[in-house]
Amino acid sequence: MNFLSTGADPRQASAQDLGNQHEARAFAPASIGNIGVGFDLLGHAIDGPRDIAIVRRIDTPEVRIRAIRGMVGGGAVIDTDALPLDAERNTAGRALVALREALGLPYGFEIELEKGIPLGSGLGGSAASCVAALIAANAVLDEPLSRDALYPFALQGEAVASGSLHGDNVAPMLLGGVVLATQTRMIPLSVPSWLYCVVTHPDQVLETRRARAALADPYPLSQFVVQSTHLALFLTGLQRGDARMIHEGLNDVLVEPRRAPLIPGFAAVKQAALDHDALGASISGAGPSVFAWFASKAKAEAAAPAMRAAFATAGYDARAYVTPVAAPRAEVLP
């Protein structure tokens, strides 16, 4: 395995990650993949739901999943019945299989997962289990790796659920904040401290593979050019801390129009956000969650009830999370 570096600001494993202990517990936050205009390239962490992994070193050279438990999320226990205990078919298990094979470890890992992110929510639940397990496993290695070196294993784990190698969820979980993720690099982006997000998760489930199927037909070149323009404006706006430019760029003309019909109430929720002065709003990951960016915490907090109410009008209860866009990364827990 060739461990690739992102160059500047590598964000090496912190002191909290290190140690020769034989058991560790870590969390990974939920995330917003794509951020509308950056399909499979951009994502940001959110300070809200999270998954937790407990990883133990074991003498046998294998990876096994001992248990998967649902934590309380939004007033309900997360249903984990559909998640496989077979390591090769589980995102967390596959990531640790790749880790131990690449390092040639003489020992193995036992994993327990505590799911706090609802399945099929568009909040990166499969990625969070994978990243939490990697951060915990890294803490029990004799020589812990940098976050950059963990990235290829996170991509392999996430691919179990998504069917492809894309890091728009795992990368922001590993680094925090907004990240540009390619198949070889995680690039942390500048995020103004005044940027806040509301992400609203309805009581709906939308499977990633079904959401991807909606994108199968080709796009005309003219739409691609418009999307590229929006992406360029968005990235420049982030770099300059320019709210108007972020607003001009946060407009998805490729993915959102095809996926929106799969999310009952989407149009009303987006409009509620825009009516409360959102810089932009779109689908979180594959959906059905909807996110919106705001130029202050106060504006985000004012918009959150209206976004929930819009889903309620469509017949779906929903939870709303207000979070800084520069949200914290995955970490080892005490």
C-alpha positions as CSV (number, residue, x, y, z in Angstrom):
1,M,0.0,0.0,0.0
2,N,1.3,3.4,-1.0
3,F,0.5,5.9,1.7
4,L,-0.2,9.2,0.0
5,S,0.3,12.6,1.5
6,T,-1.8,15.7,0.9
7,G,1.2,18.0,1.1
8,A,0.7,21.0,3.3
9,D,-1.1,20.6,6.7
10,P,-0.9,16.8,6.8
11,R,-2.7,16.8,10.2
12,Q,-0.7,13.9,11.7
13,A,-2.2,11.7,14.3
14,S,-2.6,13.8,17.5
15,A,-1.3,12.8,20.9
16,Q,-4.8,11.7,21.8
17,D,-4.7,9.1,19.0
18,L,-1.4,7.6,20.2
19,G,-0.6,4.8,22.6
20,N,0.1,1.1,22.9
21,Q,-3.2,0.2,24.6
22,H,-5.1,-2.8,23.4
23,E,-8.6,-1.3,23.3
24,A,-9.8,2.1,22.1
25,R,-13.1,3.9,21.6
26,A,-13.6,6.6,19.0
27,F,-16.4,8.5,17.3
28,A,-16.9,9.8,13.8
29,P,-19.3,12.7,13.1
30,A,-22.1,12.7,10.5
31,S,-21.3,14.6,7.3
32,I,-22.8,16.3,4.3
33,G,-21.5,14.8,1.1
34,N,-21.3,16.7,-2.2
35,I,-22.3,20.0,-0.7
36,G,-24.5,20.4,-3.7
37,V,-22.1,21.5,-6.4
38,G,-19.2,19.1,-5.5
39,F,-20.6,15.7,-6.4
40,D,-18.3,13.0,-5.0
41,L,-15.6,15.7,-4.4
42,L,-16.7,17.9,-1.5
43,G,-18.0,17.3,2.0
44,H,-18.1,18.7,5.4
45,A,-18.5,17.3,8.9
46,I,-21.4,18.3,11.1
47,D,-21.6,18.6,14.9
48,G,-24.6,16.4,15.5
49,P,-25.3,12.6,15.1
50,R,-22.2,10.4,15.4
51,D,-21.2,6.7,15.2
52,I,-18.9,5.1,17.8
53,A,-16.6,2.2,17.4
54,I,-14.8,0.1,20.1
55,V,-11.8,-1.8,18.7
56,R,-9.7,-4.4,20.5
57,R,-6.5,-6.1,19.5
58,I,-6.9,-9.8,19.4
59,D,-4.3,-12.6,19.0
60,T,-5.8,-14.2,15.9
61,P,-4.9,-12.5,12.6
62,E,-8.5,-11.7,11.6
63,V,-11.1,-8.9,11.8
64,R,-14.4,-9.8,13.4
65,I,-17.4,-7.7,14.3
66,R,-18.7,-8.7,17.7
67,A,-21.8,-6.5,17.9
68,I,-23.7,-3.6,16.3
69,R,-26.0,-1.6,18.5
70,G,-28.3,1.2,17.7
71,M,-28.0,4.4,19.8
72,V,-30.9,6.8,20.4
73,G,-31.0,9.3,17.6
74,G,-33.7,12.0,17.4
75,G,-35.8,10.2,20.0
76,A,-35.7,6.8,18.4
77,V,-33.3,3.9,18.6
78,I,-31.4,3.4,15.3
79,D,-32.4,0.1,13.6
80,T,-29.3,-1.9,12.8
81,D,-30.9,-5.2,11.7
82,A,-29.8,-4.7,8.1
83,L,-26.1,-4.2,8.9
84,P,-23.9,-7.3,8.3
85,L,-21.7,-8.8,10.9
86,D,-19.4,-10.3,8.2
87,A,-16.3,-8.0,8.2
88,E,-15.9,-8.1,4.5
89,R,-19.4,-6.8,3.9
90,N,-19.3,-4.2,6.6
91,T,-17.7,-0.8,6.0
92,A,-15.9,-0.8,9.3
93,G,-14.8,-4.4,9.0
94,R,-13.5,-4.0,5.4
95,A,-11.5,-0.9,6.4
96,L,-9.7,-2.8,9.1
97,V,-9.1,-5.8,6.9
98,A,-7.4,-3.5,4.4
99,L,-5.4,-1.9,7.2
100,R,-4.0,-5.1,8.7
101,E,-3.3,-6.6,5.3
102,A,-1.4,-3.5,4.2
103,L,0.6,-3.3,7.4
104,G,1.2,-7.1,7.6
105,L,0.0,-7.1,11.2
106,P,0.5,-10.4,13.1
107,Y,-2.7,-9.7,15.2
108,G,-6.3,-8.8,14.4
109,F,-9.1,-6.6,15.6
110,E,-12.5,-7.1,17.2
111,I,-15.1,-4.4,16.6
112,E,-18.2,-3.2,18.3
113,L,-20.2,-0.5,16.6
114,E,-22.7,1.9,18.2
115,K,-24.8,3.5,15.4
116,G,-26.1,7.0,16.1
117,I,-26.6,8.0,12.4
118,P,-29.8,6.7,10.8
119,L,-29.4,4.3,7.9
120,G,-30.2,5.7,4.4
121,S,-30.3,9.3,5.8
122,G,-27.7,11.0,3.5
123,L,-25.6,11.8,6.5
124,G,-22.7,9.5,5.9
125,G,-23.7,6.7,8.3
126,S,-21.7,3.9,6.5
127,A,-18.7,6.2,6.3
128,A,-18.9,7.1,10.0
129,S,-18.7,3.5,11.1
130,C,-15.7,3.0,8.9
131,V,-13.8,6.1,10.1
132,A,-14.6,5.6,13.8
133,A,-13.3,2.0,13.5
134,L,-10.1,3.2,11.8
135,I,-9.5,6.0,14.4
136,A,-9.9,3.5,17.2
137,A,-7.8,0.8,15.5
138,N,-5.1,3.4,14.9
139,A,-4.9,4.1,18.6
140,V,-4.0,0.5,19.4
141,L,-1.3,0.2,16.7
142,D,2.3,0.1,18.0
143,E,3.1,2.9,15.5
144,P,-0.1,4.9,14.7
145,L,-0.5,6.4,11.2
146,S,-1.3,9.9,10.1
147,R,-4.9,10.7,9.0
148,D,-3.6,10.9,5.4
149,A,-2.3,7.3,5.7
150,L,-5.7,6.1,7.0
151,Y,-7.5,7.6,4.0
152,P,-7.0,4.8,1.5
153,F,-8.4,2.3,4.0
154,A,-11.4,4.6,4.7
155,L,-12.1,4.7,0.9
156,Q,-12.0,0.9,0.7
157,G,-14.4,0.6,3.6
158,E,-16.8,3.1,2.3
159,A,-16.8,1.4,-1.2
160,V,-18.6,-1.6,0.4
161,A,-21.7,0.6,0.8
162,S,-21.4,3.0,-2.1
163,G,-20.0,0.7,-4.7
164,S,-17.2,3.1,-5.7
165,L,-14.1,4.9,-4.2
166,H,-15.1,8.4,-3.3
167,G,-14.1,10.3,-0.2
168,D,-16.6,13.1,0.2
169,N,-17.9,11.6,3.4
170,V,-14.8,9.9,4.9
171,A,-12.4,12.8,4.3
172,P,-14.3,15.5,6.2
173,M,-14.8,13.0,9.0
174,L,-11.1,12.4,9.2
175,L,-10.1,16.0,9.0
176,G,-13.1,18.1,10.1
177,G,-14.6,21.1,8.3
178,V,-14.8,21.3,4.5
179,V,-12.6,18.9,2.5
180,L,-11.9,18.5,-1.2
181,A,-11.5,14.7,-1.6
182,T,-10.1,12.9,-4.6
183,Q,-9.1,9.2,-4.7
184,T,-5.6,10.1,-3.7
185,R,-5.9,13.3,-1.7
186,M,-7.7,15.0,1.2
187,I,-7.4,18.8,0.9
188,P,-8.8,20.8,3.8
189,L,-10.4,24.1,2.6
190,S,-10.7,27.5,4.3
191,V,-14.0,27.9,6.2
192,P,-15.1,31.3,7.5
193,S,-16.0,31.0,11.2
194,W,-19.4,32.7,10.6
195,L,-20.6,29.9,8.3
196,Y,-23.3,27.7,9.8
197,C,-25.4,24.9,8.5
198,V,-28.8,23.5,9.1
199,V,-29.3,19.8,8.2
200,T,-32.8,18.5,8.4
201,H,-33.4,14.7,8.4
202,P,-36.9,13.5,7.8
203,D,-38.3,10.1,8.7
204,Q,-37.6,8.8,5.2
205,V,-35.0,6.3,3.9
206,L,-33.4,6.7,0.5
207,E,-30.8,4.0,-0.4
208,T,-27.6,5.4,-2.0
209,R,-27.7,3.0,-4.9
210,R,-31.2,4.1,-5.8
211,A,-30.2,7.7,-5.6
212,R,-27.2,7.0,-7.9
213,A,-29.4,5.2,-10.4
214,A,-31.3,8.5,-10.9
215,L,-28.0,9.9,-12.4
216,A,-27.5,7.2,-15.0
217,D,-28.6,9.2,-18.1
218,P,-25.9,11.5,-19.7
219,Y,-25.9,15.2,-19.2
220,P,-25.6,17.9,-21.9
221,L,-22.3,19.7,-22.0
222,S,-24.0,23.1,-21.4
223,Q,-25.2,21.9,-18.0
224,F,-21.7,20.7,-17.1
225,V,-20.3,24.1,-17.9
226,V,-22.9,25.8,-15.7
227,Q,-22.1,23.4,-12.8
228,S,-18.4,24.0,-13.3
229,T,-19.0,27.7,-13.1
230,H,-20.9,27.3,-9.8
231,L,-18.2,25.1,-8.3
232,A,-15.5,27.6,-9.2
233,L,-17.5,30.4,-7.6
234,F,-18.2,28.3,-4.5
235,L,-14.6,27.3,-3.9
236,T,-13.4,30.9,-4.5
237,G,-16.0,32.2,-2.2
238,L,-14.9,29.9,0.6
239,Q,-11.3,30.9,0.1
240,R,-12.1,34.6,0.2
241,G,-14.8,34.4,2.9
242,D,-17.2,36.0,0.5
243,A,-20.8,35.2,1.4
244,R,-22.2,36.6,-1.9
245,M,-19.9,34.4,-4.0
246,I,-20.7,31.3,-1.9
247,H,-24.4,32.1,-2.5
248,E,-23.8,32.4,-6.3
249,G,-22.0,29.1,-6.4
250,L,-24.1,27.0,-4.1
251,N,-26.6,26.0,-6.9
252,D,-26.6,22.4,-8.1
253,V,-27.9,22.1,-11.6
254,L,-26.8,18.5,-12.2
255,V,-27.7,16.1,-9.3
256,E,-30.4,17.9,-7.4
257,P,-33.0,18.1,-10.2
258,R,-32.8,14.4,-10.7
259,R,-32.8,13.4,-7.1
260,A,-35.3,15.9,-5.7
261,P,-38.4,13.9,-6.9
262,L,-37.2,11.0,-4.7
263,I,-37.5,13.2,-1.6
264,P,-41.1,14.1,-0.7
265,G,-41.2,17.7,0.6
266,F,-37.8,18.7,-0.7
267,A,-38.9,21.7,-2.7
268,A,-40.8,23.1,0.3
269,V,-37.9,22.5,2.7
270,K,-35.4,24.2,0.3
271,Q,-37.7,27.2,-0.1
272,A,-38.2,27.5,3.7
273,A,-34.4,27.8,4.0
274,L,-34.1,30.3,1.2
275,D,-37.0,32.3,2.7
276,H,-34.8,32.6,5.9
277,D,-31.9,34.0,4.0
278,A,-29.9,30.8,3.3
279,L,-26.9,31.2,1.1
280,G,-28.0,28.0,-0.6
281,A,-29.7,24.7,0.1
282,S,-29.6,21.3,-1.5
283,I,-29.6,17.5,-0.8
284,S,-27.2,16.1,1.8
285,G,-25.3,13.3,0.2
286,A,-27.7,10.9,-1.5
287,G,-30.6,12.2,0.6
288,P,-33.2,12.4,1.9
289,S,-31.7,14.9,4.4
290,V,-31.6,18.5,3.2
291,F,-29.0,21.0,4.2
292,A,-28.7,24.8,4.0
293,W,-25.8,27.2,4.7
294,F,-26.2,30.5,6.5
295,A,-24.0,33.5,7.1
296,S,-24.6,33.4,10.9
297,K,-25.6,31.0,13.7
298,A,-28.6,33.2,14.4
299,K,-30.0,32.9,10.9
300,A,-29.5,29.1,11.0
301,E,-31.3,28.8,14.3
302,A,-34.2,30.9,12.9
303,A,-34.5,28.7,9.8
304,A,-34.3,25.3,11.4
305,P,-38.0,25.2,12.7
306,A,-39.3,26.3,9.3
307,M,-37.4,23.6,7.5
308,R,-38.7,21.0,9.9
309,A,-42.2,22.4,9.5
310,A,-42.0,22.1,5.7
311,F,-41.2,18.4,6.0
312,A,-44.1,18.0,8.5
313,T,-46.5,19.6,5.9
314,A,-45.4,16.9,3.5
315,G,-46.3,14.3,6.1
316,Y,-42.9,13.5,7.6
317,D,-41.5,14.2,11.1
318,A,-38.0,15.5,10.9
319,R,-35.0,16.5,13.1
320,A,-32.9,19.6,12.5
321,Y,-29.3,20.1,13.5
322,V,-27.6,23.5,13.6
323,T,-23.9,23.1,13.3
324,P,-20.8,25.2,12.3
325,V,-19.6,24.3,8.9
326,A,-16.1,24.0,10.4
327,A,-17.2,21.1,12.6
328,P,-14.8,18.9,14.5
329,R,-13.2,15.7,13.1
330,A,-13.4,12.1,14.4
331,E,-11.4,11.5,17.6
332,V,-10.6,8.9,20.2
333,L,-12.9,9.1,23.2
334,P,-11.8,8.8,26.8
